[in-house]
Amino acid sequence: MPLTLSDSSHIMQAVLLLDCLDVYGLNACLHMNTRAALSWLLHKEMAHVLMVASYLECQARSCRTTMPPTCSDWVLCRAPGALPPSIPACSKLDAGSAMLAKVECMLCSLGLLISQDVLLVCKLARLIQLLLRIAIDGDCSLKSLSTGELLLTCKRILRRIVLPALSLITPNPGVTLEIWEAIKELGYEDRFLLYLGWRGRSLERDSIGVKHYELSFVECTAGFEARRMLKRVANERKFSKHVGRQLAKIAHSNPLVVFHVILCQIESYDNMIIPLIDSFAYMTPLALDVLAFMLPHRLAASSRAKLLPDGMTLSQWFQHLAHFTGLYYRTYPMTELHGLMDFILSSLRRGTSLDLIVLSNVVTRMGGCSILEDISEDQLNALAGGEILRRETQAFERASRRAVFRLQLVLNDAKLALPLLSLIAQQCVRSLFQMGMGHVKLAGQFHDKYLHVFYQLVEFLSYSRKRNAEMSGGNQSFTHGSSLVEPDLEMLCRKLQIEPHFAFRVTRSLLGSAVTDPRLSWDENKGRVGKNVCEWSPFNKEFCSKSIRALPLHYLTVLAPRFYVIFWSLTLQDVYLPVACYLSCIASLESRSSHIEGDLSMIHDKRSKDVLRNFGTIDLLKAELATRREQLKFVAIQVRTNITAIFSSLHYKHRRTIPEAMLQYCVIPRATQSPEDAMFAAVFIHQLHFMELPKFSSLLYFDRIIKDVIPLVLCATDREARSLGIYLKRTFNLLLRWRCNSIAYNQEAAMKVGFSLFYGPTTTCSFEQFSIIFAKWHEQATQTFEYGLRQYDSHGRSTLLTLIKLTGVFPVFRGAFKTMKEAVQVITAQNQMKDLQVIARRYLQILESQRSKLLQAPLRAPLDGRGSGDTASSRSLSRIPSAPPSPA
């Protein structure tokens, strides 16, 4: 046999003989001389194929770059396009494909024993790399094999021979990198299929009897060494670099085993996440790519539940793995991310939405986009400012530019943004009605989580679009990051089945640019400057007609579609300027600079740099404040002109139904979205009151808030309850100021058209009448909140969260204070509901701190001298006509 193999003229006979022996279960390659002769023959045959493939690759490269191949590309090439004498003529290149088939047969005969010839493995990896490049570029000149057959042959050799042989090779980063250079030519789907075949049914001890005994032995050894090194990571943090090098050394040959052990440890102990991620700096690209394959593979494991048996808490392993995924991709952003995104997308299509927790961690850590759940009043005011004010007031972890760019590139190139947003929006609705969860609390929590991920993704994509617009010189046309907003509202609402308020949230960044940019002037005949932005302007007739087709018909029965579009196009930054927040931040920076200048313990250069940095930030804040003032002035004029025209065109018969329609289709859907949107809804309606719009009754609007909005608290989730609390506080704050200050009431309310008890300017509500109406509203709100506190098992949590947000504006009367205190004390005694008990005790302390600010409830005097105050107040509000009295 060795003599036959050493003679190149009898290659086919030797291959046939090997096949015949293999049929009878005899492996001739176990003989040392036979194996050496077969390796020699493979070296010789691959040298020829490698030479031909190198020449083809060199030609393809010269065509792409219009430059002749250099000596570093191909040492035998002497002229561009010329065929050296040592290579056969082009007509004989077809023999290379036949040799490739013969090489595959001999490699299958050699099997795992190829691991004993490291040089042969490297040559094989280089050959596959060149052939893959030729096949993928479509420049395949091998006539015997088509492009598809060539790809299948290369992937088959990698899966059956090269990767299993790598596990048996002594850890060698050079060999690993050569194999990676070949594998990376494939797409992530093909690479992950290769890793799946490499993994087999199981790893380590579970693979005994399933895999080749040598592979099982090597995997068990690698697993043992990896666990021994991980003990040192947990015990000796100062040796983390040394341990990282040792783990990387083991992972050169067996990355699947090493990362299997690492992920098992991380799922149990979250304190090992950061040191292990730091140790990955010594891993090869192949090992990091294998980890990108293993993350969705472990997340998709059906044998482990992602919820604890109580059905209300996420499993520990799932929380740790989601946290690790976000930190891993933040630290190594160039690792393959498409696989994880496609896994999350496919999970959403199957109705499995728990994997959105992983997406939230990736966007938070990698994209640097985080949304606060329980936001303070100062932080909420800062959200109405510009980027400089947000950066100075929000304590968010700054993300890497590479990570942000990589995530943006993946979401846009893979066309993932719009499918993700549409599926998440559908899950938000489905989570409340079709998820089949046994706990109402769990359904509410996951509904809030899905909304959080949706707004987080929209915020990241909107920020990416703004950043691209700034980099493109302020051009408002569609840029690289704006594929998100290409579909129109009709597609989002009709075809993708997205609720209208979700659709407007998706497109709000472009709608805001079309409305609020003072650099773009509107002309009814010529339209705005900028073609793409003009198409999204709410003042564009074509866009309004598209909005009408997108919205349900019952949305348009009372309100004009242009009002609906304007309401959902504007943001908090367009209607509110936090001047006090700007001045407070500037004063804080000035105080900090004065303190630094007086601190002589600091180094002079560092002190000077910090002071200069603070003064530079102060200048930026002042410039931003001036810019925001100009923008608000521009938006106010634009909104006043259009809103006045809209309300002037409405019919008088809709005067009573306008506040109801406004609450149902505009205010309530937006006030329950986020704290920022809740504050916008309150501020925007208050501005409508001060515009003195015809046919808009502010008194009826506030009355419907008490009767329709406050009861919604009883069936709200935690996120919605907090948002409603912010909206109600902003509204109650205005009403309470009018109740306590008659001068302010007469100037801001009594003289306005919206506070008329009858149609006409002479029938406005007096201060005494408003005081009685306010007391009635306060009593109705007290009854609603008391009911929610008494039914604490189902409504107590949402009621308490709303009441905490209403601190300072409710309750304001001593009787309501006593009622609230008694109801909350009942909850504090419920030891079986610990989470609710903690919230109740917190609110009880807040109530006690507000005792000194309480007012005495007024006597129930009649509004018009007829009947009691309760009856008179209800009768007076109900008598507000929907149309002016007909002339005599």
N, C-alpha and C positions, 0 to 999 in steps of 0.2 A: 504493500500500500504506500509507504513513503516514497518508493521509487516512482510509482505512478503519479502521485501528486506533485512530485518535483519536476515532472516533465510537462511543460505547458502545452504540449500537443495532445495530451490526453485529459484535458480538463473535464470535458463532458462525461467521459467514461468514469472519471473519479467521482463526479457528482452523482451519477447514477448508482455507483457502487455504494456510496454513503447512504443514499436513499433506501436501497435494498436492505442494508444492515439495520437501518432505523425501523423498517417494517417489522423486523424480528426482535426489536427491542435491544439491539446491540449499538452501543455508542463507540464508534471507532476513535473518536476524538479523545477518549480517556487515555489512550496510548500516547505517551509523551512525544515520540517521534512523529506519529501521525498528526498530532496537534501542531507541532513545530512546522511540519511541511505544509499543512493547511494555512497556517498563519503566513508563511513565506509566500504562498501563492496568492493569498488575499492582498498582501502588501503589493505584490507585482501587478495584479489586476486593477486594484484601486489607484495605483499610481497612474495608469493609463487613463482611466475614467476621470480622475481628478485633473489631469492635464487638459483633457478635452473640455470638461466643465469649466475649468478656469479660463480657458480661451473664450468660451461663449460668454462667461460673465464679464470678461474684460472687454469684449466687443460691445455688450449691452451697456456697460458703463461709459464707454467712449461715445456711444450714440446719445446717451442722456446728457453728458456734460460737454459734448462737442469738442472734447480734448482727446488726444491719443493716449493709449494706455502707457503707464510709466513702468519702470523696472520694479518698483515696489509692488505694483499690481500684478505684474507677470514678468518674470525675469527673462523669459525666452522671447518676448515680443520685441521686434526690432523696428516695426513700422505700423502705423495705424491701419488696421484691417488686413494686414499681411499675415500669411500663415507660415510659421517657421518650418524649416525642413524637418525638424524632429517630430512634428505632429502630422498625422495622416491628412490626406486631402479632405475637403468638406464632404465629399460624397461618401467618405467612410466614417463620418461622425455617427451614423446610424448604428455602428457596431458598439458604441458606448452604451446605448440602451440595452442591448443584448447582454453586455458584460454586467450591467447593473442587476439584471435578473439573475445571472449566474452568481454574482456576489451575494445576493440575498439568499440563495439556496445554500451556499457555503457558510454564510453567517448563521443560518438556522441550524446547520449541522454542528457548528462550533458552539452555539448557545452561550451559556453563562461563562464558559471557559475563556471567552474573549477578554474577560476582565484581567487575565494574567498577562496580556499584551497591551499595556497602556498606550503605546505609540499607535497601535492599530485602532484603538478606540478613538484617539484624537484624529487620525486620518479619516475614519468613517464619519465623525462629526463634521469635519470640514467638507467632505464630499456631500453630505446631506445638506449642509448650509448652502453650498453653491447650486445644487440642483433645485432646492426650494426657491432660491432667488430667481433662477431661470424660469421655473414653472409659474411662480406668482406674477412675475413681470410679463408673462405671456410670450416670451421669446424662446420658447422651447424648440430647439432644432433637432431633437431626437425623434426621428420618424416612427420608431417602433413603439414608443410610448406616448400617449396623449398627455396633456397637462394634468387631467384628473387622475390618470393612472400613475403618473410620476409622483403626484402628491400622496396618493394612497400608499405607494411603495415606500416613500420616505417615512410616513407616519407609522407604517407597520414595522419598519426596522427600528425606529425609535422606541416604540411601545414594547416590542418583544425582545429586543437585544440590548440597545444602548442603555436605557434607563435601568433595567434590572442589573446590567453589568456594573453600572455606576455604584450600586449599593455594595458590591463586593470589592471594589477598588479601595485601596488604602487612601484615606482622606487626602485629596490633592486638589487645591483650588484651580490649578491650571486646567486639569481635565474637566472640572465642573464648568469653568468659563467657556471652554471649547464647545461643550454640549449646549450651554445656554445660547451661544451665538447661533447655533442651528435651530434651537427650539423657538427662539424669539421671532423667527421669520413667520411663524404661524400665528393665526388669530387666537384670542384668548379662549374661544370655544374649543378649538383643536388642542390647545395646550392643556386645558383642564381635563379633556378626555384622556390625554396621555397620562396625566397625573392620576386619574381615576384608575386606569389600567395598571399603573405602577403600584398603586396602593393595594389593589386586589380586594378580596373580601374583608380582610382584617389586617391588623398589624401586631407585631411583637408575639407574645405567647399565643394569642388567638389565631395566629397564622400557621402554627405548627400543624402539620398534616394537610394544609391547604396549599402552601407554597413549597418551593424547593427547600430542602433542609438547610442548605447553606444560607439562603436568604433569611429564613426564620432565625437561624443562629446569629447572623449579623444584626438583624433588627432587635433581637433580645439584648445583645451586647450594647448596641447604641442606646436603647432605652434605659438600661441599667446605668450607663455612664452619664446620660442626661439627667436622670434623677439624682445622682450623686452630686452633680454640679449645681443643680437647683437648690439643694440643701445649703450649699455654701452661699448662694445668693440670698437666702432668707436669713442666714446667721451672720454673714460677714459682708455688709454693704460696701465696705472700703475696698474689697477685692472684686467688685462687680466687673471691672474691665478685664481682669484676668479670667474670670468665669465666662464672660462674654466671648473671649477668644477661644476658650475650650469648647463652649457650645457650638460656635461657628465651625470649629474643626470637625466636630462630629457631624454637623449638618451638611458638610461638603458632600458626603456620600449618602446620608440618610436623612434628608430634611423632613420627610413625612413622619418619621418616628420621633425626631426631636420636637417638632412643633405639636405633635399629638400629645407628648408629655407636657410641654409648656402650656398648652391650652387647658389641659386637665387641671394643672396647678392654678392657673389664673381663674378658672371657674369656681375654685374653692377658696382662694385667698386673693382678694383684690389688692392687698398691699404689695404684691409682687409685680403689678402691672408696669409701673414706671421703671424700676431697675431692669426688668426684662426687655422693655422697649429700648432702653439705652444700650443694652448689650447686643441688639440686632444690628448695630452699626458695623459689626465685623462679618455679617452674613453676606453671602454671594447673591447676585440678582436672581439666580435660579431658586435659592432658598426663600427669598422674599416673595417670589411669584408662587411658590408652592404654598406659602402661608395665605396668600390671597385666594388660592383655591380651597384651602381648608376652612376658612371662616364661613362662607356660605354652606359648605358641606356639613359643618357642625350645627349651624343654625337650622338647617333643614332636617336634622335628625328627628324622626317621628317617635323614637323610643323614649324621649324625655319630654315632659310637660313643661311649658313655659309659664304656667300658672301653678301656684301651690294648691293643695287639695281644698283649701277654703274657697277657691275660685275668685279671690279678691286681690291677691298679692302676686307680683311677678316672682318667678323663681330666682334664686340667688345666682345660679350659673348663667342665666340669661342676662341679668343685669350686669354682671361682671364682664361677660363677653361683649355686650353692646358698648360698655365703657371702654374696653380695650380696643375695640374696632375703631372708635373715633380717635383715640390717642395714637393708634398705630398709623392710620392714614394721615394724620396731621404731621407726624414726625417723618414719615416716608411717603410723601405725596405722589412720587413717580411710580409707585407700585400699581399694578393693575387694579382698576376700580370698576370697570364695566361689568365684571362678573357679579360683584355685590349689588350693583344697581339693578341689573337684570333679574337677579334673584328676588329683590324686594318688589320689583314690578310684577313678576310672575306670582308672587305671594298675594299681592293685592288682587290680581285677576282671579285667583282661586278663592278670595274672600278671607284669607288669613292676614289680618292687619296688625298683629302684634309685632311684626318685624319693622314696623314704622319707628319703634323705639331705637333700632339700630340707625335708621336714616336720620333721626333727630340728633343722635350723638355725632354722626359724621358731619352734618351741616353745622353743628355747634362748634366742634373742635377744628374741623378742616376749613370750613367757610368763615369761621369767626362771627357767626350770626346767632345771637342768643336773644330770647324774649323772656322778660321777667314775668313770673306768675303773679306774685303778690307785690305790687308796685306801690311805692310811697307817693305822697302828693308832690314832693319836690322832684322826684324822678319823672313823674307824669308831666309836670310842667316843662321839664327839660326836653321831653320828646317833641314838644311843639317848637323847639329851636332848631338851629342848623347843625351841621356835622361837628363844628368846633365845640359848641355847647354840649352836645351829646357825648363827645369824647372826653370832656373835662368832668362831666357829672356821672357818667355810667362807668362802673368798675368792671368792664368786661375784659377777658383775656384776649390779647391781640393775636390775630392769626398770622401765619406765614404767608407771604405774597405768593410763593410757589404753590402752597396748598390751595389758596383761593383760586388762583389761575387754573390749576389742575382740575378742581371740582367744576369750575365754570366750563372748562373745555369738555369735560365728560358729559355734563348735562346738555350741552348744546350740540356737540358732534354726534352723540348717540341718539339725539331726538328723544330724550327721556323726560324733559321738563314738563311738557304738556300732558303726556300720558300719566305721569306721576301725580300731577295736580288734579287731573280729572278723576282719577281713581281714588285719591285721598278725599276729595270733596264728596264723592259718592259714598265712601266709607263713613264720613261724618253723619250722613243721614241714616245709613244702614245700621250703624252701631246702636241706635236707639230703638230700632223696631225689628230688625231681622237677625241680630247676632245670636239670639237665644241665650243670653247671659241670665243666670239665675238670680243675680243681685242687681238691684237698681243702682246702688252705689257704684258698683263696678262698671255698669253701662255708662253712668255719668262721667266717671274718671277717664274711661277710654275715649269717650266723645270729646272731652276736653283735650286729651293728648293728641288725638287726630287733628283737631283744630289748631293746636299748638304747632304741630309739624307742618300743616298747610301754610299757616301764616309765616312760619320760619323759612320755608322754601320760597314763598313769594317774596319775602323781604330780601333774601339772598340774591334772587334773580333780578329784582328791581335795583338793588345796589350794583350788581354787575353791569346792568344796562347803563346806569348813570355814570359809572366809572368808564365804560367804553365810550360814552358820548363825550366825556371830558377829554379822554385821550385822543378822540378824533376831532378835537378843536371845537367842541360845542355843537356839532352837527346833530340835529334832532331826528334825523332819519334813522331807519333801522340799522343797528350795528350788530357786531358779532354776538353780543349777549342778549339780543332781543327777539330771538325766534319764539320766545314764549308768547309774545303778543301778536303774532302774525294772524292767527285765526280770529274771525270777527265774532261779535257777541252772539249772532245767530247760531254759529257752529257750536260755541261753548254751551249755550242754553238748550238748543234743540237736539243737536246730534250727540253731544257728549253728556247730556242730561245733568248739567250743572245748574244749581240754583242761581238765580240772577245776582244775588248779593255776593256769591262766590265768584261769579264771572267778572263782575266789576272789580272785585278785589284783585283778581289776576291781572287785569288790564289797567289798574289805577295809576301805575307809574307813567304810562303813555298818556292816559287821560289827563293826569295832572300837568304834564308838559304842554298839552294842547290848551289847557285853560289858564295856567298861571304864569307862563313865561312872558315877561313884559317885552322881550326882544321880538316877539312875533306879533304883528299887528293884524287885526281882523278886518276884512272887507267883505261885505255881503255878496258882491259881484265877483271879486277876484279870489276871495278865500284867504286863508292864512299863508304866510310865507313858510315853505317847507311842505312838500307834497304829502309825505307819510303822516306827519303830525296833523295836517289839515283833515285827513280822513277820520281822525279820532276826536275832533273838536266837538263838544256838545252843542255848539252854536252852528254847526254845519247841518243843513237840512237833510243831506243824504245820510249822515250818521244818525240823525234822529229817526229817520224812516227805518233804518236798520234796527235801531233799538226797539221800535214798535213791533217789528216782526219777531224780535227775540223775546220780548217780555210777554207773559200771559195776559189775556184780555182783561181779566179782573184787576190788573194793576193800573189800567188806563181809564177806568170808568170815571174817576173824579180828578186826579192829578194829571197835569200835562206831562207827557214823556220827557220834555226838556227839563222840567223841574227834577224828575227822578234821576236823570243822567247827571245834572249838575250836583245834586246831593251826593251821589255815589262817586263822583269824579274828584271832589275836593278832599283834602286831608286836614288834619288838625293844624299843620303848619300854615295853611292858607287862610285860616279864620281867627287864629289866636297867636299873640306874640307875648311870650313870657319875659317882659321887661325886668321884672323883679328878679327873676332867675339869672338873667344876664348880669345885672348890677351886683347881685350877691356873689356870683362867680368871679367877677372882676375885682371886687373888694377882697375876696379870699386870696386871690393871686397877689394883690398888692401887699396884703398883710404877710403872706408867705415870703415875699421878696424882702420886706423890711426885716423879718426875722432872720433870713439868711445873711443879709448884710451885717447884722449885729452879732452873728455867730462867728467869733474869731477862731474857734477850734477847727473850722473847716479849712481846707487848703484854698489858697487865694484863687487859683485857676478854676477849681471846681465851683467855688462860690460865685465867681463872675459868670460862668457858663449857666448856672442855675438861674441867676437873676436875669440874664439876657433871654433865656428861654421863657421865663415867666412874663417878661415885658413883651416879648414877641407874641405870646398867646393872648395877652391883653389887647394888643393892637388888632389881632385877628378877630377877637370877640367883638370889639367895637365896630370893625368893618362889617362883620356879619350882621350885627344888630341894625346897622344902617341899611344894609341890603334887604333884610327881612322887612323893615318898615316900608320900604318902597314897594316890595312885592305885595304886602298886605294892602297897601293903598290901591294898588293896581287891581287886585282881586276884588276888593270891596266895591270899587266903582263898577267893575264888570258884572259882579253878581247882583248888585242893586238894580242895575239897568234891566237885566234880563229877568230877574225874579219879579220885579214890579210889572213888567209887561206880561208875564205869565199869569199873575194873579188878577190883572185887569181883564184878561180874556175869559176868566172863569165865570160861571153863571151864579147868580145869587142863591139859587135853590140848593147849591152845594155848600153853603156857608157853614152849616152844622156838621156836614160829613167830611169837610176838609181836614179838621184835626184828627178824626178817626182814621181816615185814609193815610194821612201823614205818619201817624203812629204805627199803623199796621204794616205798611209797605216800605217805610223809610227808617223811622226812628228805632223801633224795637229790633228789627233784624240787625241794624248796625250797632246799637247800644249793647247788644249781647255778644259781639264779636271779640272785642279786646278793650282794655282800659283806654287806649288812645282813641278808638272809635266812639266809645261811650262819651268821653269828654267832648269830642267833635259834635256829636248829635245834640248835646245840650247847648253848646255855644252857638251852633248854627241856628237853632230854633230861637234862641234868645235874640240873635241878630235880626231874625225875621220880625220879631215883636217890635224892635226899635225902628224897623223900616216903615212901620205903620202901613202895612199892606192892606189893601181893600179885600173884604170878604174873608179875612183871616182873624178869627177870634182867639186871642191869647188866653182869655179867661176860660173858654171851653177847652182849649188845649191842656191847661193845667188841671182842669177838672177830670179830663179823660186819663191823665197820668195817674191820679189817685185811684180811679175806678178800674183802669185796665192794666197799667204797668206794674203797680205794686203787687197785685195778686200773682203776677208771673214769677215772683220770687219763690213762691211755694213749689213750683215745678221746674226750677232752674238748677243747672249743674253748678259746681263750685266756681268755675271760670265765669259763667254767666252771672252768677250771684254777685261776684266782686265787681264785674263790669256794670251791672245794674245799680249797685251801690254807688259807684262813681257818678253815673248819670243822675241818679236821684239826689245825691248830695249837691251837685252843681245846680240842680233845679231848686231844691229846698233852700239852698243858700241865698238865692235871689229872692224867693218868696219871704224868707225870714227877714231879710234886710228891709223889704217893703213893710213887713208887719211891725218892725221895731222902729221905723223911721218914717214918720208921716210926710216929711219934706221930700225924702227920696221917692216915696210912693207917688206923691202928687206930680213930681217932675217926670218920673220914668214910667209910670203905669196909668195913673188916672187920666192924664192928658192924651193917652194913646187910643187909637181906634180899636185896638184889640181888647180893651177893657170896658167896652160899652155893654150895658145890660140890655139895651134895645138898639135898634138901628138908628144911627145919627150921633153927632158929636155932643149933644146935650144930655145924654142919658148914661154917662160914665159911672162906674162903680166908685162910691165914696170910700174914704179910708175906714170909716166905721163899718160899712158893709163888707169891705174886704177883710177886716179883722174877724168878723163873724164867719165869713166863708173860710178863712184860713183855719179857724178853730174847728170847723166841721171837717175840713180836709185832714187835719191832724188827728181828729178822733177816728175817722175812717181808716187811716193808715195804722193807728194804734190797734184797732180791732183786727186788721189783717195780720199784722206782725204778732199779735198775741195768739191768734189761732195757729200760726206757724210754730210758735214756741211751745204751745200746749201739745201739738202733734209732733213732738220732737223726734220720734222714731223715723218719720218719713220726711218732714219738712224742717226739722230743727237746724240742720247744718247750713242749708242755704239761707235760712232766715238770719242766723247769727252772723254769717259772713257778710250779708248785706248791712245789717245793723252796725257792724264794726266800721264799715266804710262811711256810715251816716253819722259818725261821731261829731258832735258840735252843732248839728242841725236837727237832730231827732234823738230822743224826745226833747221838747222845749217847755212842756207844761208839767207841773208837779203830779197831776193825776196820771198822765201817761207814764211818767217816770216810775211811779209806784206800781203800776200794772206790769211794766216791762221787768222790773226788779223781781216781783213775785214769780213771774213765769220763768225767768232765768234761774232763780234759786232752785226750782224744781229740777231743772236739768243738771245742776251741779251735784245733786244727790244721787244721780244715776251712775253707780260704779261699774255697771256692765257695759257702758258705752264710753270708754276712756277718751277717745279722740274728740267726741262731742263735749265731754265734760271739761276738757282742757280749754276748748274754744269758749264755752259758757263762763268759765272762771275768768278768762281774759276779758270778756265783754262786761262781766259784773264789776271788775275793777275800773273799766272805762266809765261805766255808769256812775260809780261813786265819785269819780273825779269831776263829773259834770254837774253834780248836785247844786253847787253854788250859782250856776248860770241859769237855773230854771226860772220860768215865768209863771204867773198866775193866770189860769184860763179865764177869759172874759165871760161876763154874763150873757146868756142867750137872748139878746134883744132882737126884736123883729127888724127885718131890713126895710120894710116900707110901712110899719105900724100895723100890720095885719098878720096875726098868727105868731107862732114861736119862731125862734131863729132857725131851727133845723128845717122847718117847713118852708119858711120864707127863702132861705138860701137855695134850697133845691128848686123851689118854684121860680126864683129869679133867673137862675142859670138855664132852666128848661124853657123860659120864655124868650131866650135870645132868638130872634127870628132868622130864618134862612133867606129871607128876601125883604127888600125895603117895602114899607107900607105903600099901597097904591094911592095915587093922588085922588083927592075928593072930586 
